[in-house]
């Protein structure tokens, strides 16, 4: 799966991308972070 989306990921100047952690049942967003 990663191979299909690898070219679509846009890193910022620091080499980071936004990441969202979401509860699978309630769909509640638990955390929004930037990761490398």
Secondary structure as UniProt FT lines:
FT   HELIX           2..5
FT   HELIX           6..8
FT   TURN            13..14
FT   STRAND          17..22
FT   TURN            24..26
FT   STRAND          29..35
//
